[in-house]
Amino acid sequence: MAVPKRRTSKARKNKRRSSVWKLDAPELVECPNCHGYMTPHKMCANCGYYNGKEIVKKEED
């Protein structure tokens, strides 16, 4: 059975764990219909269009 020969130091343990939780900010692209920002390959939350077609009908306020 494999057993560690030496104790893992706090610095080494924390270095290993430091980059696991970091997330990148989502990439945003401009909507061709309303020119608002949206995530790529998803329906626009502002106007409800995707790939030039209306997916969700939005009511005007």
VENKA-V991420 format. One record per residue. SS is DSSP state (hx for helix, st for strand, lp for the rest). PHI is phi in whole degrees, 0 to 359 (NA if undefined). PSI is psi as a letter, one per 40 degrees, with the letter a starting at -180 (* if undefined). Layout:
BEGIN
ss=SS phi=PHI psi=PSI
ss=SS phi=PHI psi=PSI
END
This chain:
BEGIN
ss=lp phi=NA psi=h
ss=lp phi=280 psi=h
ss=lp phi=232 psi=h
ss=lp phi=298 psi=h
ss=lp phi=284 psi=d
ss=lp phi=232 psi=i
ss=lp phi=290 psi=h
ss=lp phi=285 psi=h
ss=lp phi=289 psi=i
ss=hx phi=297 psi=d
ss=hx phi=296 psi=d
ss=hx phi=294 psi=d
ss=hx phi=296 psi=d
ss=hx phi=289 psi=d
ss=hx phi=297 psi=d
ss=hx phi=293 psi=d
ss=hx phi=275 psi=e
ss=hx phi=292 psi=d
ss=lp phi=265 psi=e
ss=lp phi=286 psi=d
ss=lp phi=272 psi=e
ss=lp phi=286 psi=h
ss=lp phi=243 psi=i
ss=lp phi=276 psi=i
ss=lp phi=291 psi=i
ss=lp phi=293 psi=i
ss=lp phi=284 psi=h
ss=st phi=244 psi=h
ss=st phi=236 psi=i
ss=st phi=274 psi=h
ss=lp phi=288 psi=h
ss=lp phi=290 psi=e
ss=lp phi=271 psi=d
ss=lp phi=253 psi=e
ss=lp phi=63 psi=f
ss=lp phi=270 psi=i
ss=st phi=268 psi=i
ss=st phi=212 psi=i
ss=st phi=279 psi=i
ss=lp phi=294 psi=i
ss=lp phi=64 psi=f
ss=lp phi=223 psi=i
ss=lp phi=292 psi=i
ss=lp phi=288 psi=h
ss=lp phi=285 psi=d
ss=lp phi=282 psi=d
ss=lp phi=247 psi=e
ss=lp phi=85 psi=e
ss=st phi=260 psi=i
ss=st phi=215 psi=h
ss=lp phi=56 psi=f
ss=lp phi=81 psi=e
ss=st phi=240 psi=i
ss=st phi=279 psi=h
ss=lp phi=265 psi=d
ss=lp phi=238 psi=h
ss=lp phi=280 psi=h
ss=lp phi=262 psi=h
ss=lp phi=275 psi=h
ss=lp phi=280 psi=h
ss=lp phi=275 psi=*
END
